[in-house]
Amino acid sequence: YRGAPLESASLTFFPEKGRPEPTTVSNGEYSAQLMPGEYSAVVLIGVNVPPGYKEGDPIPPPKVVLPEEYTSRTKSTLKATVKAGQKEPIDFDLK
């Protein structure tokens, strides 16, 4: 996001038909096995809880807050086309 890799996030691919495919992003890297087709995607930022965190303690806000165009399925501008046998990565440049 803004030129820096996301430390911890979830990335979900939504196909035109079928079930969503979630994956985890760690230090800007992810891996996913997707069927060929068109997808929209959303990114949700993970929250790192401090040492000594106990259930019921307030959850700290995420370090990065992404705009809705990346976090809302209905507003997402993140699109991907997956081709059969594709080996090239699908990178998203979040600005």
C-alpha positions as CSV (number, residue, x, y, z in Angstrom):
1,Y,0.0,0.0,0.0
2,R,1.5,3.3,-1.1
3,G,4.7,1.6,-2.2
4,A,5.1,-0.6,0.9
5,P,4.2,-4.3,1.2
6,L,1.3,-5.2,3.5
7,E,2.7,-6.9,6.6
8,S,-0.4,-8.9,7.5
9,A,-3.7,-9.1,5.5
10,S,-6.2,-11.4,4.0
11,L,-6.9,-11.3,0.3
12,T,-10.1,-12.8,-1.1
13,F,-10.8,-13.5,-4.8
14,F,-14.4,-13.5,-5.9
15,P,-15.1,-15.3,-9.1
16,E,-18.0,-14.4,-11.4
17,K,-19.6,-17.7,-10.3
18,G,-18.7,-20.0,-7.5
19,R,-17.1,-19.7,-4.1
20,P,-14.7,-17.0,-3.0
21,E,-11.1,-18.1,-2.6
22,P,-9.3,-16.5,0.5
23,T,-5.6,-16.4,1.1
24,T,-3.2,-14.8,3.5
25,V,-0.8,-12.0,2.7
26,S,2.4,-11.8,4.7
27,N,5.0,-9.1,4.0
28,G,3.4,-8.4,0.6
29,E,3.4,-12.0,-0.6
30,Y,0.6,-14.5,-1.1
31,S,-0.1,-17.8,-2.9
32,A,-3.4,-18.9,-4.4
33,Q,-4.6,-21.7,-6.6
34,L,-7.3,-20.1,-8.8
35,M,-9.4,-21.6,-11.7
36,P,-9.2,-19.7,-15.0
37,G,-11.6,-16.8,-15.1
38,E,-12.4,-13.2,-14.1
39,Y,-12.2,-12.2,-10.4
40,S,-12.7,-9.2,-8.2
41,A,-10.7,-9.0,-5.0
42,V,-10.8,-7.4,-1.6
43,V,-8.0,-6.9,1.0
44,L,-8.6,-6.8,4.8
45,I,-5.8,-5.7,7.1
46,G,-4.8,-7.9,10.0
47,V,-4.4,-6.5,13.5
48,N,-1.4,-7.4,15.6
49,V,-2.4,-7.6,19.2
50,P,0.2,-6.5,21.7
51,P,2.1,-8.9,24.0
52,G,0.0,-9.8,27.0
53,Y,-3.3,-9.2,25.2
54,K,-6.2,-10.9,26.9
55,E,-9.7,-11.6,25.6
56,G,-11.9,-8.7,26.3
57,D,-9.1,-6.1,26.0
58,P,-9.7,-3.4,23.4
59,I,-8.3,-4.4,20.0
60,P,-5.8,-1.8,18.7
61,P,-6.6,-0.2,15.4
62,P,-4.7,-1.5,12.3
63,K,-1.5,0.3,11.4
64,V,-2.9,0.8,7.8
65,V,-6.5,1.7,7.0
66,L,-7.3,1.0,3.3
67,P,-10.0,2.8,1.3
68,E,-13.3,1.1,0.5
69,E,-12.2,0.6,-3.1
70,Y,-9.9,-2.2,-1.8
71,T,-12.0,-3.5,1.1
72,S,-15.6,-3.6,-0.1
73,R,-16.7,-6.3,-2.6
74,T,-19.3,-4.0,-4.1
75,K,-16.8,-1.1,-4.6
76,S,-13.6,-3.0,-5.3
77,T,-11.4,-1.8,-8.1
78,L,-9.1,-4.8,-7.8
79,K,-9.7,-7.1,-10.8
80,A,-7.8,-10.1,-12.0
81,T,-8.0,-12.3,-15.1
82,V,-6.6,-15.8,-14.5
83,K,-5.6,-17.8,-17.6
84,A,-5.2,-21.6,-17.9
85,G,-1.7,-22.6,-16.9
86,Q,-0.8,-19.1,-15.8
87,K,2.5,-18.9,-13.9
88,E,2.8,-15.1,-13.7
89,P,1.9,-13.5,-10.4
90,I,-1.1,-11.2,-10.0
91,D,0.1,-8.1,-8.2
92,F,-2.1,-5.3,-6.9
93,D,-0.7,-1.8,-6.6
94,L,-2.7,-0.2,-3.8
95,K,-2.3,3.5,-3.9
